[in-house]
């Protein structure tokens, strides 16, 4: 199963990236065996955390979302993550020839999915919605995601490390733009009624 590579990426990334590179995988298999599972962690944990425990700022009462509101947001969040992984895979595939690589699209989506694993896993902290703790764990997840990206690109794309560094930097830039785009979509969705509703 693809999910078994997750532990290896956390303990020995270089060896695991080589195993991932050599394992044939379609986009559908990648999504069913990995992305759809890991992408569910942040929205499901946020759904539970915001409805059962709530956010607490200072000494005031916890602020909770209604289940209906939180469920709408969680579903939108989940779909956004699924789309973002595919967008990143397409971007990697589009840029590959510039850096001397000729991968299949499925390999690019696999790279995007596995590189994002620490971000998916760090989403579990949303079960306990404390702002400073969520930010701290999220930044750690982002940092390790960047590390995986820089180690994984030259191995999976089978290009020299020097080109891999430049390629990874370009992918990281696209990732930041994608994140800003998702934030913009969030604002638009809020305008259409998918906005937080708080319990009284």
N, C-alpha and C positions, 0 to 999 in steps of 0.2 A: 504493500500500500504506500501511496505517496506520502501520507502523513508521517510515516516512520522516519522520513528524512529530517523532520523538525528537530529531534533531539541531536542528531549529528551536526546540524547547522549551528546549534548552540554550543556544542562541545569541540568539534573539529571541522570548521567551515571548509577549509581547502579540500580535505578528503571527501567531504559530503558533496561539494559542488561537482567534483569529478564524477561521483556516482550519479548525480542528477543529470549531468551532461550526457552520460552514456546510456541513460534509461529512456527508451522511446516513449513518447507521451503525446496524445492529441489534446487539443484545447478542451474538448468535452471531458476527457478523463482527468485533466488537470483541475477543472472546476468541480467535478463531482468528488474526486478523491482528496482535494486539498482546499481550494478557495472557498467553496460553499460551507465547509466546516469551520475553517479559521475565521472567515469573515463574519460568522454569526456571533463570535465571542464578544466584540465590543457592543453591538446593539442589544444583545440579550442581557448582558451584565448591566448596561446602562438602564434598560427597561426595569430590571429588578431593583437596582440601586435607587433610581429616582422615584419609584412608586412605593417602595417598602421602607426605605431609610431616609431619603430626601437629602437635599443640600443644607448644610448648616454654616452660616457665616456669623462668626462671633458667638455671643452667648444667646442669641435668639432661637426661636423655635425652628425646627427643620422645615424646609420648603419642599413639598412633594408635588409630583405631577399626577394628574388623573391617569388611570390605567388606559383609557381610550386615547388620550392625547399622547402618552408615552409610547403606546403601541404603534400609532401612526408614524411618529418620529423614528422609532426603531426600524420599521419596515423600510422607510425612505433611506435611512442610514445604511441599512444592509444592501439595498439595491445600488446605492451610490458606491459602496465599496466594491461590489461585483463589477460595476462599470469601470471604476478607476483602475482595477487590475488589468482589464482588457485594454483600456486606453494606453496604459503604460507599456503593455506588451506590443501594441501597434506602434507606439513611438520608438521603442527599442528596435523593432523590425525595420522601420522607416530609416532610422539613422545608421543601421548596421553597415551598409555598403560604404559609407563615408570612412569608416574605421577598418575596412578590410575584412569584414565578416559577411558571410552569406547564410545566415541561419533561416530555418523555417519559422513561420509565425508562431507555431505552437511552442517552440523552444524559447521564444522571446516572452510569451505569456507565462511560461513556467518560471523563467528567470524573475519576472516581475512579482509573481506570486510568492516564491520562496524568499526573495529579498525583503518582502513586506511582512514576513512571519513575526519578527519581534514586535512590530506595531500591532498586529492582530492580538498577540498574546498579552501585550501590555494593556489592552482594552479590558482585561478581566478586573483591573483595579476599579473600574466604574461601579462594581458591586458596592463599594464603599465610597460614596461620592463626597470626598473631602478635596477641595480645590487644590491646595498646595501639594497634597500627596498624588493626586491624579496628574498634575503638571510634571512632578518629579519623575514618576514612573513613565509617563508619556515621552519625556525628553530622553530617558534612558533607552526606551524602545526605538525612538527615532535615531539615536546615536548608533545603536547596533544594526539597525536597518541600513544605515549609510555604510557601515563597515562591511556588511554582507554584500552590498551592491558593489563596492570597490574590490572585494575579493572574488566575487562571483562572475563579474562581467568578462574578465580576460579568460577565465577557465571555461565558462559555458560557451562564449563566443569564439573561443580558440584563436585568440589574438595575443600579441605580445603585451606585457604588463604596461609598457609606456602608452600604447594605444588604448589599452583598457582603462587607464587612468583618465584619459581625455573623454573616452566614451562614457564612463561612469559619471563624470562631471556633467556631461550633456544630459544624461538621463536624470540626474538629480535636479537639474534646472527644470526639465519638463515636469518632473514630479511636483516641484513647488508651484508651477503654473497650474497644474491639474488641481492641486489643493485649493488654490485661490478660486479656480473655476467652481469647485464643489461648494465652497463657501457662498459664492454668488448664487448658485442654484438653490442653496438652503434659504437664502433671503427671498428668492422668488417664490419658493414653496410656501414660506410663511405668509406671503401675500395671498396665496390661494387657500389659506385656511389650515395648513398643516403647521400649526404653531403650538407652543407649550400652553397647556391649560392647568392651572394649579388648583389643588384641593383647598377648600376653605379652612 
